[in-house]
Amino acid sequence: MKVKDADILIVPGYTNSGPDHWQSRWQSRLSTARRVEQAEWSKPVREDWTAKVADAVNEAERPVVVIAHSLGVPSVVQAIPRFRNRVAGAFFVAPPDVANPDIRPRHLMTFGPYPRDPLPFPSITIASRNDPYCTFEVAEDIASAWGSLFIDAGEAGHLNAESGHGPWPEGSMTFAQFMTRL
């Protein structure tokens, strides 16, 4: 699948993705990409966030490819029952452990637990070995339950601008390969 043949939905996590974040950079380069905007980026409410994701998917005119980071991942997964349009695939990066009471901010837990059923579309899940919001083992287990191709990003932090992943060329290449397989 080519980018021009899909509606690319950028789904950021908690506090949104700033201008240096790889999601913002990709959005500016991908011609059919648009961001799923949330009313409250710093006070996420599961019902509101999942409704915005479902609305964006259901308003799409082409097959949807989701690019979700952090809290955007459970927002997408929890919204799946509401999807009426076809999702061709999902590119998940740094899913947080929404079942861990020690993870802060604590309201991340309101987005869990993750459904463990296989996803109804192809997906890739990329996780870091030292992500402060999710252990590598939990991310690997979630991806396995979903039937998602799991990619080990090494010791890469939360895979955001703060961890040095502004441009993130490796992610861009992986996404391009994923698109060719859809």
GROMACS elastic network, one bead per residue, 0.5 to 0.9 nm:
[ bonds ]
;  ai    aj funct       b0    kb
    1     4     6  0.83805   500
    1     5     6  0.65801   500
    1     6     6  0.75414   500
    1   178     6  0.89069   500
    1   179     6  0.54569   500
    1   180     6  0.52893   500
    1   181     6  0.68964   500
    1   182     6  0.52851   500
    2     5     6  0.53804   500
    2     6     6  0.69750   500
    2   176     6  0.89463   500
    2   179     6  0.65485   500
    2   180     6  0.69070   500
    2   182     6  0.86937   500
    3     6     6  0.54035   500
    3     7     6  0.76147   500
    3     8     6  0.74250   500
    3    30     6  0.70052   500
    3    31     6  0.72788   500
    3    32     6  0.66525   500
    3    33     6  0.84841   500
    3    65     6  0.88895   500
    3   176     6  0.89815   500
    3   179     6  0.74707   500
    4     7     6  0.77672   500
    4    30     6  0.84977   500
    4    31     6  0.68751   500
    4    32     6  0.61479   500
    5    32     6  0.82951   500
    5    62     6  0.65713   500
    5    63     6  0.73580   500
    6    32     6  0.68905   500
    6    33     6  0.86339   500
    6    60     6  0.88286   500
    6    61     6  0.83372   500
    6    62     6  0.51745   500
    6    63     6  0.50593   500
    6    64     6  0.55517   500
    6    65     6  0.64603   500
    6    88     6  0.82630   500
    7    32     6  0.55436   500
    7    33     6  0.62860   500
    7    34     6  0.78495   500
    7    57     6  0.85927   500
    7    60     6  0.62931   500
    7    61     6  0.71230   500
    7    62     6  0.55208   500
    7    63     6  0.60682   500
    7    65     6  0.62055   500
    7    66     6  0.83513   500
    8    27     6  0.85512   500
    8    30     6  0.78983   500
    8    31     6  0.86840   500
    8    32     6  0.57833   500
    8    34     6  0.63710   500
    8    35     6  0.84728   500
    8    63     6  0.85789   500
    8    64     6  0.58723   500
    8    66     6  0.58393   500
    8    67     6  0.72044   500
    9    27     6  0.87981   500
    9    32     6  0.84904   500
    9    33     6  0.57534   500
    9    34     6  0.53718   500
    9    35     6  0.57975   500
    9    36     6  0.65247   500
    9    53     6  0.86436   500
    9    56     6  0.76125   500
    9    57     6  0.78683   500
    9    64     6  0.69963   500
    9    65     6  0.62250   500
    9    67     6  0.60314   500
    9    68     6  0.80537   500
   10    23     6  0.68103   500
   10    24     6  0.83734   500
   10    26     6  0.87781   500
   10    27     6  0.70654   500
   10    33     6  0.67384   500
   10    34     6  0.59464   500
   10    36     6  0.60456   500
   10    65     6  0.87814   500
   10    66     6  0.62001   500
   10    68     6  0.60461   500
   10    69     6  0.83795   500
   10    72     6  0.86576   500
   11    16     6  0.85497   500
   11    17     6  0.89846   500
   11    23     6  0.83952   500
   11    34     6  0.88666   500
   11    35     6  0.61348   500
   11    36     6  0.54325   500
   11    37     6  0.79364   500
   11    53     6  0.76860   500
   11    66     6  0.71210   500
   11    67     6  0.59940   500
   11    69     6  0.64707   500
   11    70     6  0.88982   500
   11    71     6  0.85282   500
   11    72     6  0.50646   500
   11    73     6  0.76664   500
   11    75     6  0.82285   500
   11    76     6  0.78761   500
   12    15     6  0.80786   500
   12    16     6  0.52063   500
   12    17     6  0.57165   500
   12    23     6  0.73845   500
   12    35     6  0.77411   500
   12    36     6  0.75555   500
   12    37     6  0.84382   500
   12    67     6  0.82372   500
   12    68     6  0.58744   500
   12    69     6  0.52720   500
   12    70     6  0.69928   500
   12    71     6  0.70259   500
   12    72     6  0.50606   500
   12    73     6  0.83699   500
   13    16     6  0.54350   500
   13    17     6  0.70698   500
   13    41     6  0.78878   500
   13    68     6  0.75568   500
   13    69     6  0.56047   500
   13    73     6  0.77013   500
   13    75     6  0.85836   500
   14    17     6  0.81964   500
   14    41     6  0.58295   500
   14    42     6  0.60808   500
   14    43     6  0.79843   500
   14    44     6  0.69940   500
   14    70     6  0.73053   500
   14    71     6  0.57856   500
   14    72     6  0.76985   500
   14   108     6  0.86211   500
   15    18     6  0.85033   500
   15    40     6  0.82269   500
   15    43     6  0.81894   500
   15    44     6  0.85968   500
   16    37     6  0.85376   500
   16    38     6  0.84215   500
   16    41     6  0.58825   500
   16    42     6  0.80862   500
   17    20     6  0.78610   500
   17    21     6  0.55969   500
   17    22     6  0.80537   500
   17    23     6  0.65469   500
   17    24     6  0.63847   500
   17    69     6  0.87654   500
   17   160     6  0.82849   500
   17   161     6  0.85545   500
   18    21     6  0.54076   500
   18    22     6  0.87563   500
   18    23     6  0.83768   500
   18    24     6  0.66346   500
   18   161     6  0.81381   500
   19    22     6  0.82146   500
   19    23     6  0.84853   500
   19    24     6  0.55627   500
   19    25     6  0.70058   500
   19   161     6  0.89912   500
   19   166     6  0.87281   500
   20    23     6  0.84139   500
   20    24     6  0.68047   500
   20    25     6  0.68803   500
   20   160     6  0.87360   500
   20   161     6  0.59419   500
   20   165     6  0.85593   500
   20   166     6  0.52222   500
   20   167     6  0.76267   500
   21    24     6  0.54967   500
   21    25     6  0.64836   500
   21    26     6  0.87746   500
   21   160     6  0.58669   500
   21   162     6  0.82985   500
   21   165     6  0.69329   500
   21   167     6  0.72304   500
   21   168     6  0.87887   500
   22    26     6  0.59958   500
   22    27     6  0.84491   500
   22   159     6  0.87576   500
   22   160     6  0.69228   500
   22   161     6  0.69703   500
   22   165     6  0.64314   500
   22   167     6  0.51397   500
   22   168     6  0.60720   500
   22   169     6  0.88718   500
   22   171     6  0.86469   500
   22   172     6  0.87226   500
   23    26     6  0.51313   500
   23    27     6  0.60524   500
   23    28     6  0.87378   500
   23    67     6  0.79055   500
   23    68     6  0.84687   500
   23    69     6  0.79918   500
   23   160     6  0.86786   500
   23   166     6  0.83750   500
   23   167     6  0.87414   500
   24    27     6  0.50358   500
   24    28     6  0.64048   500
   24    29     6  0.88460   500
   24    35     6  0.86242   500
   24   166     6  0.88771   500
   25    28     6  0.53547   500
   25    29     6  0.65480   500
   25    30     6  0.88611   500
   25   166     6  0.76839   500
   25   167     6  0.67540   500
   26    29     6  0.50590   500
   26    30     6  0.59388   500
   26    33     6  0.81401   500
   26   167     6  0.82504   500
   26   172     6  0.78975   500
   27    30     6  0.53841   500
   27    31     6  0.77281   500
   27    32     6  0.83308   500
   27    33     6  0.53777   500
   27    34     6  0.65347   500
   27    35     6  0.74614   500
   28    31     6  0.74182   500
   28    33     6  0.77213   500
   28    34     6  0.89095   500
   29    32     6  0.89974   500
   29    33     6  0.82251   500
   30    33     6  0.53990   500
   30    34     6  0.87651   500
   31    34     6  0.87601   500
   34    37     6  0.89930   500
   36    52     6  0.67646   500
   36    53     6  0.63995   500
   36    56     6  0.66731   500
   37    40     6  0.89118   500
   37    41     6  0.84804   500
   37    49     6  0.87797   500
   37    52     6  0.73413   500
   37    53     6  0.86703   500
   38    41     6  0.59143   500
   38    44     6  0.82359   500
   38    48     6  0.78148   500
   38    49     6  0.63773   500
   38    52     6  0.68877   500
   39    43     6  0.89532   500
   39    44     6  0.85707   500
   39    48     6  0.81587   500
   39    49     6  0.84006   500
   40    43     6  0.53028   500
   40    44     6  0.58689   500
   40    45     6  0.79495   500
   40    48     6  0.88489   500
   40    49     6  0.87350   500
   41    44     6  0.59323   500
   43   107     6  0.81290   500
   44    47     6  0.89116   500
   44    48     6  0.76691   500
   44    49     6  0.68451   500
   44    71     6  0.89277   500
   44   107     6  0.75251   500
   44   108     6  0.80127   500
   44   110     6  0.89972   500
   45    48     6  0.54013   500
   45    49     6  0.60887   500
   45    50     6  0.85350   500
   45   107     6  0.82364   500
   45   110     6  0.76489   500
   45   111     6  0.80513   500
   46    49     6  0.52057   500
   46    50     6  0.59520   500
   46    51     6  0.83285   500
   46    74     6  0.88375   500
   46    75     6  0.69455   500
   46    78     6  0.84355   500
   46   108     6  0.88636   500
   46   110     6  0.64892   500
   46   111     6  0.54990   500
   46   112     6  0.89388   500
   47    50     6  0.53997   500
   47    51     6  0.60269   500
   47    52     6  0.86968   500
   47    75     6  0.88130   500
   47    79     6  0.88763   500
   47   111     6  0.87741   500
   48    51     6  0.51676   500
   48    52     6  0.63246   500
   48    53     6  0.88280   500
   49    52     6  0.52320   500
   49    53     6  0.64146   500
   49    54     6  0.87520   500
   49    72     6  0.84422   500
   49    75     6  0.60513   500
   49    76     6  0.86596   500
   49    79     6  0.86081   500
   50    53     6  0.50645   500
   50    54     6  0.61150   500
   50    55     6  0.85024   500
   50    74     6  0.84490   500
   50    76     6  0.64934   500
   50    77     6  0.84539   500
   50    78     6  0.64192   500
   50    80     6  0.86735   500
   50    82     6  0.87961   500
   51    54     6  0.50911   500
   51    55     6  0.60157   500
   51    56     6  0.85628   500
   51    75     6  0.86915   500
   51    79     6  0.68740   500
   51    82     6  0.81570   500
   52    55     6  0.50862   500
   52    56     6  0.61814   500
   52    57     6  0.86905   500
   52    75     6  0.89339   500
   52    79     6  0.88173   500
   53    56     6  0.51658   500
   53    57     6  0.62789   500
   53    58     6  0.85953   500
   53    72     6  0.88937   500
   53    75     6  0.69889   500
   53    76     6  0.62668   500
   53    79     6  0.66036   500
   53    80     6  0.89811   500
   53    83     6  0.88723   500
   54    57     6  0.51363   500
   54    58     6  0.60079   500
   54    59     6  0.85132   500
   54    76     6  0.78178   500
   54    79     6  0.56938   500
   54    80     6  0.73193   500
   54    81     6  0.86830   500
   54    82     6  0.58532   500
   54    83     6  0.56452   500
   54    84     6  0.82950   500
   55    58     6  0.50705   500
   55    59     6  0.60203   500
   55    60     6  0.86699   500
   55    82     6  0.85439   500
   55    83     6  0.81186   500
   56    59     6  0.52106   500
   56    60     6  0.63881   500
   57    60     6  0.53856   500
   57    61     6  0.89113   500
   57    63     6  0.88097   500
   57    64     6  0.66324   500
   57    66     6  0.88765   500
   57    83     6  0.64504   500
   57    84     6  0.76414   500
   57    85     6  0.62433   500
   57    86     6  0.79335   500
   57    87     6  0.75476   500
   58    61     6  0.84015   500
   58    82     6  0.84715   500
   58    83     6  0.61503   500
   58    84     6  0.56527   500
   58    85     6  0.52196   500
   58    86     6  0.84272   500
   59    85     6  0.79570   500
   60    63     6  0.72161   500
   60    64     6  0.68535   500
   60    85     6  0.72526   500
   60    86     6  0.88705   500
   61    64     6  0.83806   500
   61    85     6  0.85657   500
   62    85     6  0.86148   500
   62    86     6  0.81322   500
   63    85     6  0.73924   500
   63    86     6  0.54433   500
   63    87     6  0.57223   500
   63    88     6  0.56778   500
   63    89     6  0.87492   500
   64    85     6  0.78545   500
   64    86     6  0.63452   500
   64    88     6  0.54972   500
   64    89     6  0.69976   500
   64    90     6  0.84743   500
   65    87     6  0.60684   500
   65    88     6  0.55835   500
   65    90     6  0.55815   500
   65    91     6  0.76539   500
   65   179     6  0.85322   500
   66    76     6  0.81856   500
   66    87     6  0.77337   500
   66    88     6  0.84011   500
   66    89     6  0.64573   500
   66    91     6  0.59789   500
   66    92     6  0.79354   500
   67    72     6  0.85113   500
   67    73     6  0.85645   500
   67    89     6  0.89210   500
   67    90     6  0.60386   500
   67    92     6  0.61366   500
   67    93     6  0.78816   500
   67   175     6  0.89298   500
   68    71     6  0.79338   500
   68    73     6  0.51977   500
   68    74     6  0.88197   500
   68    75     6  0.86059   500
   68    76     6  0.75066   500
   68    90     6  0.75379   500
   68    91     6  0.62590   500
   68    92     6  0.50262   500
   68    93     6  0.62166   500
   68    94     6  0.86757   500
   68    95     6  0.85749   500
   69    72     6  0.51084   500
   69    73     6  0.58522   500
   69    91     6  0.85075   500
   69    92     6  0.60591   500
   69    94     6  0.59561   500
   69    95     6  0.67138   500
   69   159     6  0.85460   500
   69   160     6  0.86101   500
   70    73     6  0.56984   500
   70    74     6  0.78928   500
   70    92     6  0.80219   500
   70    93     6  0.63574   500
   70    94     6  0.50419   500
   70    96     6  0.55808   500
   70   133     6  0.84219   500
   70   158     6  0.80209   500
   70   159     6  0.89236   500
   71    74     6  0.57815   500
   71    75     6  0.63735   500
   71    76     6  0.88660   500
   71    94     6  0.85510   500
   71    95     6  0.66324   500
   71    96     6  0.63446   500
   71    98     6  0.86254   500
   71   108     6  0.73806   500
   71   111     6  0.80570   500
   72    76     6  0.62139   500
   72    77     6  0.87153   500
   72    92     6  0.83631   500
   72    93     6  0.89060   500
   72    95     6  0.79166   500
   73    76     6  0.53005   500
   73    77     6  0.62715   500
   73    78     6  0.85658   500
   73    91     6  0.89290   500
   73    92     6  0.60334   500
   73    93     6  0.74531   500
   73    94     6  0.80557   500
   73    95     6  0.56817   500
   73    96     6  0.78985   500
   74    78     6  0.57201   500
   74    79     6  0.82077   500
   74    95     6  0.72854   500
   74    96     6  0.79966   500
   74    98     6  0.79834   500
   74   111     6  0.62452   500
   74   112     6  0.72996   500
   74   113     6  0.87062   500
   74   114     6  0.67526   500
   75    78     6  0.54183   500
   75    79     6  0.61876   500
   75    80     6  0.89848   500
   75   111     6  0.71387   500
   76    79     6  0.51185   500
   76    80     6  0.64830   500
   76    90     6  0.89301   500
   77    80     6  0.54962   500
   77    81     6  0.86172   500
   77   114     6  0.74328   500
   77   115     6  0.74066   500
   77   119     6  0.81546   500
   78    81     6  0.73695   500
   78    82     6  0.87775   500
   78   111     6  0.77530   500
   78   112     6  0.83821   500
   78   114     6  0.73537   500
   78   115     6  0.73379   500
   79    82     6  0.56110   500
   79    83     6  0.69255   500
   80    83     6  0.53162   500
   80    84     6  0.89047   500
   80   119     6  0.85495   500
   80   120     6  0.85408   500
   81    84     6  0.84278   500
   83    86     6  0.75296   500
   83    87     6  0.81326   500
   86   121     6  0.87774   500
   87    90     6  0.76857   500
   87   120     6  0.82761   500
   87   121     6  0.64875   500
   87   122     6  0.88533   500
   88   121     6  0.60251   500
   88   122     6  0.69950   500
   88   123     6  0.89329   500
   88   182     6  0.66569   500
   89   120     6  0.88673   500
   89   121     6  0.53412   500
   89   123     6  0.54536   500
   89   124     6  0.83716   500
   89   178     6  0.85816   500
   89   179     6  0.83580   500
   89   182     6  0.70222   500
   90   121     6  0.73736   500
   90   122     6  0.65428   500
   90   124     6  0.65168   500
   90   125     6  0.84264   500
   91   122     6  0.88348   500
   91   123     6  0.57426   500
   91   124     6  0.50642   500
   91   125     6  0.63245   500
   91   126     6  0.80608   500
   91   175     6  0.72106   500
   91   178     6  0.81842   500
   92    95     6  0.69146   500
   92   123     6  0.72717   500
   92   124     6  0.59201   500
   92   126     6  0.62435   500
   92   127     6  0.86799   500
   93   124     6  0.81993   500
   93   125     6  0.57708   500
   93   127     6  0.62422   500
   93   128     6  0.89840   500
   93   158     6  0.86983   500
   93   159     6  0.74069   500
   94   125     6  0.76114   500
   94   126     6  0.60907   500
   94   128     6  0.68956   500
   94   131     6  0.73994   500
   94   133     6  0.81161   500
   94   134     6  0.77087   500
   94   139     6  0.79290   500
   94   157     6  0.88280   500
   94   158     6  0.60631   500
   94   159     6  0.65225   500
   94   160     6  0.88638   500
   95    98     6  0.85259   500
   95   125     6  0.79031   500
   95   126     6  0.81181   500
   95   127     6  0.71887   500
   95   133     6  0.78865   500
   95   134     6  0.70032   500
   95   139     6  0.66786   500
   95   142     6  0.89606   500
   96    99     6  0.87662   500
   96   100     6  0.89903   500
   96   103     6  0.85924   500
   96   108     6  0.79137   500
   96   131     6  0.85637   500
   96   132     6  0.86690   500
   96   133     6  0.50631   500
   96   134     6  0.50081   500
   96   135     6  0.85409   500
   96   139     6  0.78337   500
   97   100     6  0.57181   500
   97   103     6  0.74877   500
   97   108     6  0.81500   500
   97   109     6  0.78834   500
   97   112     6  0.81976   500
   97   113     6  0.86546   500
   97   114     6  0.87704   500
   97   133     6  0.61689   500
   97   135     6  0.74799   500
   97   138     6  0.70199   500
   97   139     6  0.74686   500
   98   101     6  0.80318   500
   98   103     6  0.79709   500
   98   107     6  0.87828   500
   98   108     6  0.55930   500
   98   110     6  0.72589   500
   98   111     6  0.60447   500
   98   113     6  0.61063   500
   98   114     6  0.73144   500
   98   133     6  0.86839   500
   98   134     6  0.83791   500
   99   103     6  0.86118   500
   99   108     6  0.83403   500
   99   109     6  0.55896   500
   99   110     6  0.85662   500
   99   111     6  0.84406   500
   99   112     6  0.57951   500
   99   113     6  0.56302   500
   99   114     6  0.79999   500
  100   103     6  0.57417   500
  100   106     6  0.88683   500
  100   108     6  0.88859   500
  100   109     6  0.69685   500
  100   133     6  0.89283   500
  100   134     6  0.83289   500
  101   104     6  0.79321   500
  101   106     6  0.67754   500
  101   108     6  0.89497   500
  101   109     6  0.69420   500
  102   105     6  0.88259   500
  102   106     6  0.75540   500
  103   106     6  0.62174   500
  103   108     6  0.77091   500
  103   109     6  0.82158   500
  103   132     6  0.79624   500
  103   133     6  0.60815   500
  103   134     6  0.80043   500
  104   107     6  0.75928   500
  104   108     6  0.72368   500
  104   109     6  0.89700   500
  104   133     6  0.77122   500
  105   108     6  0.60985   500
  105   109     6  0.85412   500
  106   109     6  0.60566   500
  106   110     6  0.81413   500
  107   110     6  0.54477   500
  107   111     6  0.77571   500
  108   111     6  0.57539   500
  108   112     6  0.76442   500
  109   112     6  0.53871   500
  109   113     6  0.74816   500
  110   113     6  0.80077   500
  111   114     6  0.76914   500
  112   115     6  0.80996   500
  113   116     6  0.88243   500
  114   142     6  0.77243   500
  115   118     6  0.85938   500
  115   142     6  0.87575   500
  115   145     6  0.86433   500
  115   146     6  0.83248   500
  116   119     6  0.85203   500
  116   142     6  0.69880   500
  116   143     6  0.89487   500
  116   144     6  0.88684   500
  116   145     6  0.52629   500
  116   146     6  0.61014   500
  117   120     6  0.88865   500
  117   145     6  0.63095   500
  117   146     6  0.58122   500
  117   147     6  0.84871   500
  118   121     6  0.85768   500
  118   144     6  0.84975   500
  118   145     6  0.60260   500
  118   147     6  0.53880   500
  118   148     6  0.80865   500
  119   122     6  0.72335   500
  119   123     6  0.78259   500
  119   145     6  0.86033   500
  119   146     6  0.51589   500
  119   147     6  0.66615   500
  119   148     6  0.77416   500
  120   146     6  0.87997   500
  122   147     6  0.79218   500
  122   148     6  0.67633   500
  122   149     6  0.82386   500
  122   182     6  0.78012   500
  123   143     6  0.87806   500
  123   146     6  0.83662   500
  123   147     6  0.76737   500
  123   149     6  0.62740   500
  123   150     6  0.87696   500
  123   178     6  0.84826   500
  124   143     6  0.79825   500
  124   147     6  0.89329   500
  124   148     6  0.52141   500
  124   150     6  0.59402   500
  124   151     6  0.73095   500
  124   175     6  0.88611   500
  124   178     6  0.79021   500
  125   139     6  0.80558   500
  125   140     6  0.82720   500
  125   142     6  0.89648   500
  125   143     6  0.61388   500
  125   148     6  0.61628   500
  125   149     6  0.61190   500
  125   151     6  0.61896   500
  125   152     6  0.87898   500
  126   139     6  0.83567   500
  126   140     6  0.88714   500
  126   143     6  0.88753   500
  126   149     6  0.84152   500
  126   150     6  0.59631   500
  126   152     6  0.61359   500
  126   153     6  0.63723   500
  126   171     6  0.88666   500
  127   130     6  0.87665   500
  127   131     6  0.75374   500
  127   134     6  0.85148   500
  127   135     6  0.87157   500
  127   136     6  0.65071   500
  127   139     6  0.64453   500
  127   140     6  0.77299   500
  127   150     6  0.77607   500
  127   151     6  0.65092   500
  127   152     6  0.56558   500
  127   153     6  0.56543   500
  127   154     6  0.78714   500
  127   156     6  0.83286   500
  127   157     6  0.88722   500
  127   158     6  0.81187   500
  127   159     6  0.80531   500
  128   131     6  0.53841   500
  128   134     6  0.85326   500
  128   135     6  0.81026   500
  128   136     6  0.62468   500
  128   139     6  0.87005   500
  128   151     6  0.87208   500
  128   152     6  0.61833   500
  128   154     6  0.53293   500
  128   155     6  0.54988   500
  128   156     6  0.52728   500
  128   157     6  0.60014   500
  128   158     6  0.68248   500
  128   159     6  0.73142   500
  129   134     6  0.87615   500
  129   135     6  0.68181   500
  129   137     6  0.84336   500
  129   152     6  0.73941   500
  129   153     6  0.71314   500
  129   154     6  0.54392   500
  129   156     6  0.69736   500
  129   157     6  0.74164   500
  130   133     6  0.87189   500
  130   134     6  0.80603   500
  130   135     6  0.69866   500
  130   136     6  0.71805   500
  130   154     6  0.78578   500
  130   155     6  0.53126   500
  130   156     6  0.65466   500
  130   157     6  0.52328   500
  130   158     6  0.76482   500
  131   134     6  0.56044   500
  131   135     6  0.64522   500
  131   136     6  0.74438   500
  131   155     6  0.77704   500
  131   156     6  0.71178   500
  131   159     6  0.78917   500
  132   135     6  0.73556   500
  132   157     6  0.68591   500
  132   158     6  0.67321   500
  133   158     6  0.73180   500
  134   137     6  0.83077   500
  134   138     6  0.66398   500
  134   139     6  0.66391   500
  134   158     6  0.87934   500
  135   138     6  0.53844   500
  135   139     6  0.64323   500
  135   140     6  0.86990   500
  136   139     6  0.51990   500
  136   140     6  0.61148   500
  136   141     6  0.86061   500
  136   152     6  0.83833   500
  137   140     6  0.50717   500
  137   141     6  0.60987   500
  137   142     6  0.86439   500
  138   141     6  0.50577   500
  138   142     6  0.61783   500
  138   143     6  0.86009   500
  139   142     6  0.51997   500
  139   143     6  0.61795   500
  139   144     6  0.85740   500
  139   150     6  0.85942   500
  140   143     6  0.51773   500
  140   144     6  0.61311   500
  140   145     6  0.87167   500
  140   150     6  0.65737   500
  140   151     6  0.86099   500
  140   152     6  0.87128   500
  141   144     6  0.50872   500
  141   145     6  0.62728   500
  141   146     6  0.87361   500
  142   145     6  0.51816   500
  142   146     6  0.63311   500
  142   147     6  0.87245   500
  142   148     6  0.84629   500
  143   146     6  0.51293   500
  143   147     6  0.61610   500
  143   149     6  0.69553   500
  143   150     6  0.60970   500
  144   147     6  0.51024   500
  144   148     6  0.59816   500
  144   149     6  0.77029   500
  144   150     6  0.74697   500
  145   148     6  0.76289   500
  146   149     6  0.89123   500
  147   150     6  0.88079   500
  152   155     6  0.87800   500
  153   156     6  0.62004   500
  153   159     6  0.85262   500
  154   157     6  0.86590   500
  156   159     6  0.58676   500
  156   160     6  0.88596   500
  156   163     6  0.66670   500
  156   164     6  0.82061   500
  156   165     6  0.82844   500
  157   160     6  0.77517   500
  157   162     6  0.85400   500
  157   163     6  0.55487   500
  157   164     6  0.86435   500
  158   161     6  0.87150   500
  158   162     6  0.80078   500
  158   163     6  0.63296   500
  158   165     6  0.88147   500
  159   162     6  0.79501   500
  159   163     6  0.59391   500
  159   164     6  0.75007   500
  159   165     6  0.56758   500
  159   166     6  0.86604   500
  159   168     6  0.84765   500
  160   163     6  0.54295   500
  160   164     6  0.66269   500
  160   165     6  0.50163   500
  160   166     6  0.65342   500
  160   168     6  0.87320   500
  161   164     6  0.51012   500
  161   167     6  0.82721   500
  161   168     6  0.89343   500
  162   165     6  0.71244   500
  162   166     6  0.80077   500
  163   166     6  0.83041   500
  164   167     6  0.84566   500
  164   168     6  0.81105   500
  165   169     6  0.85578   500
  166   169     6  0.88825   500
  167   170     6  0.88850   500
  167   171     6  0.86808   500
  167   172     6  0.83185   500
  168   171     6  0.54636   500
  168   172     6  0.64938   500
  168   173     6  0.89647   500
  169   173     6  0.61965   500
  169   174     6  0.85819   500
  170   173     6  0.52111   500
  170   174     6  0.62148   500
  170   175     6  0.86274   500
  171   174     6  0.50247   500
  171   175     6  0.60746   500
  171   176     6  0.85589   500
  172   175     6  0.50955   500
  172   176     6  0.61808   500
  172   177     6  0.87137   500
  173   176     6  0.50543   500
  173   177     6  0.62898   500
  173   178     6  0.86013   500
  174   177     6  0.51694   500
  174   178     6  0.61638   500
  174   179     6  0.87124   500
  175   179     6  0.61845   500
  175   180     6  0.87694   500
  176   179     6  0.51587   500
  176   180     6  0.65024   500
  177   180     6  0.52462   500
  177   181     6  0.66729   500
  178   181     6  0.53176   500
  178   182     6  0.66746   500
  179   182     6  0.53223   500
